[in-house]
């Protein structure tokens, strides 16, 4: 059991170190009509301005369990949709650690389309991020020269950039984003050398939409994540289905995330290996200009923190919608 506990600790450290220090963690909320949250080049790419609010709660019943709330808004600046802007605000809490921050985004869209039936768009996006990290040491009682304790809350703020490129061609799409482009270190919280100043992460998404005569769209896609400093890699394999209705759209799907990295543990007399993996069913509805989405993450494997999953709710509003610019199966661009 001790070796299993050690693996559990390593998996939790991997999960949190890979995601908690980078600002907004990369979960699966992009599948609930929220690509702008992770890809800055999607700001203003749609024919509607989009407001999205998300709330995420992990490990119900566990004290100080991780929780995340985000607010995002993005819109085009002109009638021809060549420029877009956006803003993201977030609050992320995980035990004694917490982060709040905001991102401002500008995106430029180059349209090579010859007609409304010919979507051909290359987009570039830049997000500037200001993030404050906090470590609450007020309840720490064990003596350690690195820990201040005594009711203090350590704080540090830093600035960073996200860069992204998107390309939409007919019913196909791809996105490439570099998160945390600038090297930074939270020296007011952690001593020099304890934390790496390289939080850079690369994201690559690729997918397509296939329609039929029953107003059904099928959207297979994947997303690859690579953390530069540690070389950690994971992949999301996604399948999403849309059904057009008189009032709007119903949609849902399934996502499977698997890390390429793992750890060995002793299971009886056998040495096993376990990689971080989870499965995410998600459902949603678009009713006129409103959107409601729900997703549930369940960690898989023999060794895990508990059997509880992670719940996430997304509320959305589409504003200032313009006529459809393109006749395509492209839900992220045409609502």
C-alpha positions as CSV (number, residue, x, y, z in Angstrom):
1,X,0.0,0.0,0.0
2,X,2.8,2.4,0.7
3,X,4.1,2.1,-2.9
4,X,0.6,2.7,-4.2
5,X,0.3,5.8,-2.0
6,X,3.6,7.0,-3.4
7,X,2.3,6.6,-7.0
8,X,-0.8,8.4,-6.0
9,X,1.3,11.3,-4.6
10,X,3.3,11.4,-7.8
11,X,0.3,11.4,-10.0
12,X,-1.3,14.3,-8.0
13,X,2.0,16.2,-8.1
14,X,2.1,15.7,-11.9
15,X,-1.4,16.7,-12.4
16,X,-1.2,19.9,-10.3
17,X,2.4,20.9,-11.4
18,X,1.4,20.5,-15.0
19,X,-1.7,22.6,-14.7
20,X,-1.9,24.7,-11.5
21,X,1.0,27.1,-12.2
22,X,0.1,28.1,-15.7
23,X,-2.8,30.4,-15.0
24,X,-5.9,28.8,-16.3
25,X,-5.5,25.1,-16.4
26,X,-6.2,23.2,-19.7
27,X,-9.3,21.1,-19.0
28,X,-12.0,20.0,-21.5
29,X,-14.2,23.1,-21.2
30,X,-13.0,24.1,-24.8
31,X,-15.4,21.3,-26.0
32,X,-18.4,23.2,-24.5
33,X,-18.2,26.0,-27.2
34,X,-15.3,27.7,-25.5
35,X,-12.2,27.4,-27.7
36,X,-11.3,31.0,-27.0
37,X,-10.5,30.1,-23.4
38,X,-7.3,28.2,-24.6
39,X,-6.7,29.6,-28.1
40,X,-6.3,33.4,-28.3
41,X,-6.6,33.3,-32.1
42,X,-10.3,32.4,-31.7
43,X,-11.2,35.9,-30.3
44,X,-13.8,37.4,-32.7
45,X,-13.7,34.4,-35.1
46,X,-17.5,33.7,-34.7
47,X,-20.3,35.7,-36.2
48,X,-21.6,36.4,-32.7
49,X,-20.0,38.0,-29.6
50,X,-19.7,35.3,-27.0
51,X,-20.0,35.5,-23.2
52,X,-19.0,32.4,-21.3
53,X,-19.0,31.6,-17.6
54,X,-17.6,28.4,-16.2
55,X,-17.6,26.8,-12.7
56,X,-15.5,23.7,-11.9
57,X,-15.5,21.7,-8.7
58,X,-13.2,18.8,-8.0
59,X,-13.5,16.0,-5.5
60,X,-16.8,16.8,-3.8
61,X,-16.6,16.0,-0.1
62,X,-12.9,16.8,0.2
63,X,-11.9,19.8,2.2
64,X,-10.1,22.5,0.2
65,X,-10.6,20.7,-3.0
66,X,-9.6,22.5,-6.2
67,X,-12.2,24.9,-7.7
68,X,-12.0,27.1,-10.8
69,X,-14.3,29.9,-12.1
70,X,-13.8,31.7,-15.4
71,X,-15.5,34.6,-17.3
72,X,-14.7,35.2,-20.9
73,X,-16.0,37.6,-23.6
74,X,-14.8,37.9,-27.2
75,X,-16.2,39.7,-30.2
76,X,-15.2,41.0,-33.6
77,X,-14.5,44.7,-34.0
78,X,-15.7,45.3,-37.5
79,X,-18.4,44.1,-40.0
80,X,-16.0,42.1,-42.1
81,X,-14.6,40.3,-39.1
82,X,-11.0,41.0,-39.7
83,X,-10.2,42.0,-36.1
84,X,-11.3,40.5,-32.8
85,X,-10.8,41.3,-29.1
86,X,-11.4,39.4,-25.9
87,X,-11.1,39.3,-22.1
88,X,-10.8,36.5,-19.7
89,X,-10.9,36.7,-15.9
90,X,-10.4,33.7,-13.6
91,X,-10.1,32.5,-10.0
92,X,-8.4,29.2,-9.2
93,X,-8.1,27.8,-5.7
94,X,-6.4,24.6,-4.6
95,X,-6.0,24.1,-0.9
96,X,-3.5,26.7,0.4
97,X,-2.7,27.9,-3.1
98,X,-4.8,30.2,-5.2
99,X,-4.5,32.3,-8.3
100,X,-6.6,35.1,-9.8
101,X,-5.8,36.8,-13.1
102,X,-7.0,38.4,-16.3
103,X,-6.1,38.2,-20.0
104,X,-6.6,40.7,-22.8
105,X,-6.6,39.4,-26.3
106,X,-6.3,40.8,-29.8
107,X,-6.8,38.6,-32.9
108,X,-6.5,39.3,-36.6
109,X,-8.3,37.2,-39.2
110,X,-7.1,36.9,-42.8
111,X,-10.0,35.9,-45.1
112,X,-9.0,34.1,-48.3
113,X,-12.6,33.0,-49.0
114,X,-13.9,33.5,-52.6
115,X,-17.6,33.3,-51.6
116,X,-19.9,32.5,-48.6
117,X,-19.6,28.8,-49.5
118,X,-15.8,28.9,-49.2
119,X,-14.5,29.3,-45.7
120,X,-10.8,29.8,-45.8
121,X,-9.5,31.8,-42.8
122,X,-6.1,32.2,-41.1
123,X,-6.1,33.8,-37.6
124,X,-3.4,35.1,-35.3
125,X,-4.0,35.9,-31.6
126,X,-2.0,37.4,-28.7
127,X,-3.1,37.4,-25.1
128,X,-1.4,39.5,-22.4
129,X,-1.9,38.0,-19.0
130,X,-1.6,39.4,-15.5
131,X,-1.7,36.8,-12.7
132,X,-1.4,36.9,-8.9
133,X,-0.5,33.8,-7.1
134,X,-1.1,33.4,-3.3
135,X,0.1,30.9,-0.7
136,X,-1.8,31.0,2.6
137,X,0.6,30.0,5.4
138,X,-1.5,31.2,8.2
139,X,-2.3,27.6,9.4
140,X,1.3,26.3,9.0
141,X,2.8,25.4,12.4
142,X,5.7,23.2,11.6
143,X,9.1,25.0,11.8
144,X,10.7,25.5,8.4
145,X,13.0,28.4,7.5
146,X,11.4,28.5,4.1
147,X,7.9,28.9,5.5
148,X,6.9,32.2,6.9
149,X,3.7,31.1,8.8
150,X,2.4,33.1,11.6
151,X,-0.8,34.3,9.8
152,X,1.0,35.6,6.7
153,X,-0.2,35.2,3.1
154,X,2.5,35.2,0.6
155,X,1.7,36.9,-2.8
156,X,3.5,37.3,-6.1
157,X,2.3,38.7,-9.4
158,X,3.7,38.2,-12.9
159,X,3.0,39.1,-16.5
160,X,2.9,36.6,-19.4
161,X,1.9,36.1,-23.0
162,X,-0.1,33.5,-24.9
163,X,0.4,33.3,-28.7
164,X,-1.9,31.4,-31.1
165,X,-2.6,30.6,-34.7
166,X,-5.8,29.1,-36.1
167,X,-6.8,27.9,-39.6
168,X,-10.3,27.1,-40.8
169,X,-10.8,25.6,-44.2
170,X,-14.3,24.5,-45.2
171,X,-15.3,22.0,-42.5
172,X,-11.8,21.5,-41.1
173,X,-10.0,23.4,-38.3
174,X,-6.7,23.4,-36.5
175,X,-5.2,25.5,-33.7
176,X,-1.7,25.9,-32.4
177,X,-1.1,27.9,-29.1
178,X,1.9,28.6,-27.0
179,X,0.9,29.3,-23.4
180,X,3.2,31.3,-20.9
181,X,5.6,32.3,-23.6
182,X,7.7,34.5,-21.2
183,X,9.9,32.9,-18.5
184,X,8.7,33.9,-15.0
185,X,9.2,32.7,-11.4
186,X,7.2,33.5,-8.3
187,X,10.2,34.5,-6.1
188,X,8.1,36.2,-3.4
189,X,6.5,32.8,-2.7
190,X,9.1,30.2,-3.5
191,X,12.9,30.4,-3.0
192,X,15.1,30.7,-6.1
193,X,15.7,27.3,-7.7
194,X,12.6,25.6,-6.1
195,X,10.3,26.5,-9.0
196,X,11.3,26.6,-12.7
197,X,10.8,29.8,-14.5
198,X,9.7,27.9,-17.6
199,X,6.0,27.3,-17.6
200,X,5.7,27.2,-21.4
201,X,3.2,24.8,-22.9
202,X,2.3,24.0,-26.5
203,X,-1.2,23.0,-27.6
204,X,-2.2,21.6,-31.0
205,X,-5.9,21.0,-31.9
206,X,-7.1,19.4,-35.1
207,X,-10.7,18.4,-36.1
208,X,-13.4,18.4,-38.7
209,X,-17.2,18.5,-39.0
210,X,-19.2,16.0,-41.1
211,X,-22.9,16.7,-41.7
212,X,-25.8,14.7,-43.1
213,X,-29.4,15.3,-44.3
214,X,-30.8,14.8,-40.8
215,X,-29.2,18.1,-39.5
216,X,-26.7,16.1,-37.5
217,X,-23.0,17.1,-37.4
218,X,-20.3,14.7,-36.2
219,X,-17.0,16.4,-35.0
220,X,-14.0,14.2,-34.3
221,X,-11.0,16.0,-33.0
222,X,-7.9,15.7,-30.8
223,X,-5.7,18.0,-28.8
224,X,-2.0,17.4,-28.0
225,X,-0.4,19.1,-25.0
226,X,3.4,19.3,-24.5
227,X,5.1,21.0,-21.4
228,X,8.5,22.3,-22.5
229,X,10.5,22.1,-19.3
230,X,9.5,18.6,-18.2
231,X,8.7,17.1,-21.6
232,X,5.3,15.9,-20.3
233,X,2.8,15.1,-23.0
234,X,-0.9,14.2,-23.1
235,X,-3.5,13.8,-25.8
236,X,-7.3,14.4,-25.8
237,X,-9.3,12.2,-28.2
238,X,-12.8,13.8,-28.7
239,X,-16.0,12.9,-30.4
240,X,-18.8,15.5,-30.5
241,X,-22.3,15.4,-32.1
242,X,-24.6,18.3,-32.9
243,X,-28.3,18.0,-33.6
244,X,-30.1,21.0,-35.1
245,X,-33.5,21.7,-33.6
246,X,-36.2,24.3,-34.2
247,X,-35.2,26.2,-31.0
248,X,-31.4,25.9,-31.5
249,X,-29.0,22.9,-31.1
250,X,-28.5,19.9,-28.9
251,X,-25.0,18.6,-28.6
252,X,-22.9,16.1,-26.6
253,X,-20.0,13.9,-26.8
254,X,-17.1,12.1,-25.1
255,X,-13.5,13.0,-24.5
256,X,-10.6,10.7,-23.4
257,X,-7.4,12.2,-22.1
258,X,-4.2,10.1,-21.6
259,X,-0.8,11.1,-20.5
260,X,2.3,9.7,-22.2
261,X,4.0,9.7,-18.8
262,X,3.4,7.4,-15.9
263,X,4.8,5.8,-12.8
264,X,5.5,2.2,-11.7
265,X,4.1,0.7,-8.6
266,X,4.1,-2.7,-6.9
267,X,0.7,-4.5,-7.1
268,X,1.3,-7.6,-5.0
269,X,4.3,-9.2,-6.5
270,X,3.8,-7.6,-9.9
271,X,5.2,-4.3,-11.0
272,X,2.5,-2.3,-12.8
273,X,2.6,1.0,-14.7
274,X,-0.1,3.6,-14.6
275,X,-0.5,6.7,-16.7
276,X,-2.8,9.7,-15.8
277,X,-6.0,9.3,-17.8
278,X,-9.6,10.4,-17.6
279,X,-12.8,10.2,-19.5
280,X,-15.2,13.1,-19.9
281,X,-18.8,12.9,-21.1
282,X,-20.4,16.3,-21.9
283,X,-23.8,17.5,-23.0
284,X,-25.2,20.9,-23.8
285,X,-28.0,22.9,-25.5
286,X,-28.2,26.1,-27.5
287,X,-31.6,27.8,-27.0
288,X,-31.9,30.8,-29.2
289,X,-29.0,33.1,-27.9
290,X,-28.4,31.1,-24.7
291,X,-26.1,28.1,-24.1
292,X,-25.9,25.7,-21.2
293,X,-23.2,23.0,-21.0
294,X,-22.2,20.4,-18.5
295,X,-19.1,18.1,-18.4
296,X,-18.0,15.4,-15.9
297,X,-14.3,14.2,-15.6
298,X,-13.7,10.8,-14.2
299,X,-10.1,9.7,-13.5
300,X,-9.4,6.1,-14.5
301,X,-6.9,3.6,-13.1
302,X,-6.3,1.4,-10.1
303,X,-4.7,4.2,-8.0
304,X,-6.5,7.5,-7.6
305,X,-7.4,10.1,-4.9
306,X,-11.0,8.9,-4.6
307,X,-13.9,7.8,-6.7
308,X,-15.4,11.3,-7.0
309,X,-15.3,13.1,-10.3
310,X,-14.9,16.7,-11.4
311,X,-18.0,18.6,-12.4
312,X,-18.0,21.7,-14.7
313,X,-20.9,23.9,-15.7
314,X,-20.8,26.4,-18.5
315,X,-23.3,29.2,-19.1
316,X,-23.2,31.2,-22.3
317,X,-24.8,34.1,-24.2
318,X,-24.4,35.0,-27.8
319,X,-24.7,38.7,-28.5
320,X,-24.7,41.1,-31.6
321,X,-25.0,38.1,-34.0
322,X,-24.5,39.0,-37.7
323,X,-25.8,37.1,-40.7
324,X,-23.9,33.9,-41.4
325,X,-20.8,34.7,-43.3
326,X,-20.1,31.2,-44.5
327,X,-22.2,28.2,-45.6
328,X,-20.2,25.5,-43.8
329,X,-20.3,22.9,-41.1
330,X,-18.3,25.1,-38.7
331,X,-20.0,25.6,-35.3
332,X,-17.1,27.5,-33.8
333,X,-17.3,30.1,-36.6
334,X,-21.0,30.1,-37.5
335,X,-23.6,29.8,-34.8
